Amino acid sequence: MLRIEQSLRDIRTLQAELAAIGVDMALSDPVGEDAVACISIPDLEYVEERCILPDGGFYDGFTRQEVAFNEYRLRVIERLSRHYEGEVKAIADKWRELCGGEETPLPDNLQARRKSLADIADKLHGPIGDEPSALNGNDYRLLEGIARDPQAHVTLPDGDYKRLKGMGLVIRGYRFPDTIRCDGLTGLGEKAMERYERANGR
């Protein structure tokens, strides 16, 4: 299967996952030739651009990075979770403000709305907790080398980078003046390290 075919299958699976808990995600045709499909999530409209690239990667307009699907999925779900948690808090805060700062019970319609949003936030925490790929000792040491260098001086060998990037664990960038390659951990990479450390008593 071509990588782009797998990416389209992956995003449709995520779309179905989100729809099952009441979150909308839509796919549309791209405007230009630098994308295969555009991704729209109404609850995250502040994100500048989200699309699937011709090589099967996912472009995260919020950070302006190309990432693997597993990392993209994690980022989307985490942002959605924060959005819904913020909406739950906003309902209570706005009602308190309307009541002059006094703690007054929410009317039935607002209670129902708040519960609905809270239920979605809770359901989103399940996928966030999904276990990332298990690491072997060598992969852990490679990620550990990146994590220990706060100045982003680490560049993995191309073979290791390609393999770990395919797992969604690392991402490559450039330091000023945009000529020195440097590798960093993704959120999924950090979770993979935590899983390895728990399993090995570190």
N, C-alpha and C positions, 0 to 999 in steps of 0.2 A: 504494500500500500504506500502511495506517495505521502510525503510528510504533510502536504497541504490537505490531502483527503482526510488524514488522521486529525488534523487541526479542526477541520469543519465538523467532523464527527464529535470531537471533544467539546466544541463550543455548543453544539446542539444538545449534548448531554447535560452541560451546565445550564443551558436555557430551560430544559425540562426540570432539572433539580430546583431551580429558582421558582418556576411557575407552580410547582407543587406546593410551595409554601406562600404563594401570593406575591411574588416579586416578578416584575416584567423585565424581559430582555428581548430586544428585537435585532434581527440581522437584516441588512440592506445592501444593495449594490453600491460599490465604491464610486466616488466622483472621478478619481484619476486612475492611472495605471500602477500606482505604487501600493495598491492594496487589493485584496481579493474580496473582502467583505468588511463592512462597517458594523460596529456593535453599538447599540443604543440601550442604555439603562436609565429610564426616566428618573429614578431616585438618585442617580449620580450625574445629573446634567452638568455639574460644575467641572467635570473632567473634560479636558479640551478635546481629546480624540482617542477613540479605541477602535482598533481594526486588526484584521488578520493580514499579514504580509505575504507576498508571493512565495517566500521560502518556507512558509508555514509557521513563522514566529508570530507572537502577539505584541502589538505596539500599545504600550501604556502611556497615553497622553499626559497623565498626571505627573509622571516622573520623566517622560520623554525617553523611555527605554524600551528596547525589544527584549522580551522575556519568553521563556518556555511556558507551555500551557499550565503546568502544575503551579508555577509561581503566579501566573496571571489569575488563575482561579482563586488562589489564596488571597491575593490583593483585593479582588472584587468582593469576595465574601467578607473580608475584614472591614472594608469601607462600608459595605451595606449594613453590617452589624453596628458599626459606630453611628451610621445615619439613623437607624431605627431606635437605637438607645437614646440618641439625642432628641428624636421626636417624642419619645415617651416622657423624657424630662421636660421638654418644652410645654407639653400640655399642662402638667402640674404647675410649672412656673408661671405660665400665662394666666391660669385660673387664680393662682394666689395673688398675682398682681391686680387682677380685676376685683378681687375681694379685699383690696387695701392691705395686702400683706398678711391677712389672717388665714389660719389653717381651716378652710371650709371644705366639706366633702364635695367631690366632683359630682355634677349631675349625671344622670344615667347615660346620656349619649356620649359624654366625654369619658366616662368610665369604660364604656364598651370600646370606644376608639383607642383608648390607652391600652386596654387589654389586648386588642387585636395587634397593635404595633409591638407590644412586649412579647407576644407569642412568636411573631416573626423573628424578632431579635434572638429569642431563645433557640429557635430552630436553626438559625444561622450559626450558632456556636457549635453545633454538632459537626458540620463540615470543617470548620476552622480547626477542630481538634483532631482531624484525620491524621493518622501517622504518615510521615514522609517515608521515602525509601530508606531501607536499612543500609547503614554504611559498613564497609569492612575497615580494618585498621588503617590501611594505606589511605583510603579516601578521607577518613577522619583526620589523619595527619595533614593531608593537603588542605582541608578546610580550616584546620586549626592554625596552620601557617598564615592563612589570610586573616583569620580572626585576631591573631596576636599582633598584626601590623596596622595600627590605627592610621598610619600615613599612606596606606594603599600603595606600598612599594612592591607588592607581590604580583608576579605574572606567571601563571602555570604553564607548563609545557603544553603545546597545542593539542596533543592527544588527550591529556588529562582534562584540559579545559572543555574540549568538545564533548567528552563523555559526561562530565559533571554538569555542563550546561544543558545537555539533553535530559538530565534528571531534574532540571529546574533549580539547581543548588547554587550556581554561581552566575555572575554577570560581568561582562568586560566593559571597561570605560577607559577614559584617557585623562591624564593629569595635564595641567597647563604646561607648555603651550599647545596642548592637544596632540602631542607627538609621542608620549610615553604611555604604553599600555599598562593597565593595572586591573587586577581582578578583585571583585568583592563578593561577599555572601548575599544571597537573597534571603527573604524571610523564611522560605522553605529550607534553605541551607542551614540556617540557625536552628530550626526545629529538628533537622536531621542530626545535628551535632548533639542537641539536648537528648534526643532519643538514644543515641549511642552511649552517651555518658550515663544515662539511667541504667541501660542494659549492662554496662561494664563497671558500675560502681565508681564512677569518676566524679 
